[in-house]
């Protein structure tokens, strides 16, 4: 019985080695070879594919838009709000402007006698959007708020957000917008524009590219 088990184990080892060798051999274009190639996909590609599926946007998602100036939340200027409204009409997603009332409702109280102001305005805005029922938020700013390797006047590492190497947030632009998961702070994509002569229409156009990739 022991000899039989040893023989079976050796046969299984040889079969496994043979299958591995075949998988690593360039295929000849046959259906069988292509099928074998499917099972040898790079593990990094698998992880990227899984992450993309997890980040997919659906019609049930609600996306807020918040304007930063000097790293602080400000009411969205009317002309810029129009550009985001047009974007909302072009995509099958629910995009809304975060109101000042919704934001200030969750701000921590600050002693007017001179106590130090809160440090991370970006996280305050993100969490306010989460409390208002938004699944994602588009944070955007111009000029100093969109400098190289920074956002909202802070180094990327100080924003409280989670950035990935391929999201493009390190680049400088005249205007920059981040698509962020409100509950986790993960940045799913970055939109940029160097022409803000006529408001932020080109920035909204580039954000449409980001949203389309995730839908």
TIMAR-350682 format. One record per residue (C-alpha): residue in three letters; x, z, y. Coordinates in steps of 0.25 Angstrom, whole numbers, plus 5000, padded with zeros to 4 digits. Layout:
TIMAR-350682
ALAXZY/...
END
This chain:
TIMAR-350682
UNK500050005000/UNK501150045010/UNK501849905006/UNK500549835009/UNK500449905023/UNK501849875027/UNK501649725023/UNK500349715032/UNK501149785044/UNK502249685043/UNK501249565042/UNK500549615054/UNK501849635062/UNK502249485058/UNK500949435062/UNK500949505076/UNK502349455079/UNK501949315075/UNK500649325084/UNK501549375096/UNK502549265094/UNK501449155094/UNK500849215107/UNK502149205114/UNK502349065109/UNK502048955119/UNK500648895114/UNK500448745111/UNK499148735119/UNK498248755107/UNK497048845108/UNK497648945099/UNK498848955107/UNK498148975120/UNK497249075114/UNK498549155109/UNK499049145124/UNK497849215129/UNK498249335122/UNK499649345128/UNK499149355142/UNK500149435151/UNK499649575152/UNK499849575167/UNK498849455168/UNK497849535160/UNK497949655169/UNK497749565181/UNK496549505175/UNK495949635172/UNK496149685186/UNK495549565192/UNK494249585183/UNK494249735188/UNK494349695202/UNK493249585202/UNK492249595213/UNK490749585210/UNK489449575218/UNK489249725216/UNK490549755224/UNK490349795239/UNK491549755248/UNK491749825261/UNK492549775273/UNK493349865282/UNK494149825294/UNK495449905297/UNK496149915310/UNK497449995311/UNK497050045297/UNK495750105301/UNK494350055298/UNK493649985310/UNK492349915311/UNK492449775307/UNK492449685319/UNK491249595320/UNK491949465318/UNK492749515306/UNK491449565300/UNK490849425301/UNK492049365293/UNK491849475282/UNK490349445282/UNK490649295280/UNK491549335268/UNK490349415262/UNK489549295262/UNK490549205255/UNK490849295243/UNK489849355233/UNK490249505237/UNK489649615246/UNK490649625258/UNK490249725269/UNK490849785281/UNK491249925280/UNK490449995291/UNK491150095301/UNK490050195297/UNK490350185282/UNK491850205285/UNK491750325294/UNK490750395285/UNK491950425276/UNK493050455285/UNK493650595285/UNK493450685297/UNK494550685306/UNK494850805315/UNK494750755330/UNK495750865334/UNK496950785329/UNK496950785314/UNK497750675308/UNK496850545305/UNK496650505290/UNK497850425285/UNK497150315276/UNK496050245283/UNK496050135272/UNK495650225261/UNK494650285270/UNK493950145272/UNK494050115257/UNK493450245253/UNK492350235263/UNK491950095257/UNK491950155243/UNK491050265248/UNK490150155254/UNK490050085240/UNK490949975242/UNK491849935230/UNK492849855239/UNK493349855253/UNK494049745261/UNK494949815271/UNK495549725281/UNK496349735294/UNK497149645304/UNK498549645310/UNK499249775308/UNK498249815297/UNK498649685289/UNK500249695290/UNK501149675279/UNK501149775267/UNK500149855274/UNK498649865277/UNK497849945287/UNK499149995294/UNK499650055281/UNK500650015271/UNK499949965259/UNK500450095251/UNK499750185261/UNK498350125261/UNK497850195249/UNK497550055243/UNK498049995230/UNK498749865231/UNK499249765221/UNK500449675222/UNK499649545223/UNK498549585233/UNK499349535245/UNK499149655253/UNK500649665257/UNK500549535266/UNK500349535281/UNK499249465287/UNK498449465300/UNK497249515292/UNK497249585279/UNK496049635270/UNK496149715257/UNK495049715246/UNK495049855241/UNK494249925230/UNK493650045237/UNK493650145226/UNK495150115222/UNK495850065234/UNK496349945226/UNK496649815234/UNK496049695227/UNK496549595236/UNK497049565250/UNK496549455260/UNK497449415272/UNK497349325284/UNK498349285295/UNK497349215304/UNK496349315311/UNK496149235323/UNK494649215320/UNK494349355314/UNK494649385299/UNK493949265293/UNK495249225286/UNK495449365281/UNK493949365275/UNK494249225269/UNK495449285262/UNK494649405257/UNK493649305251/UNK494849255242/UNK495149395238/UNK493649425234/UNK493449285227/UNK494649325218/UNK494049455214/UNK492649385212/
END
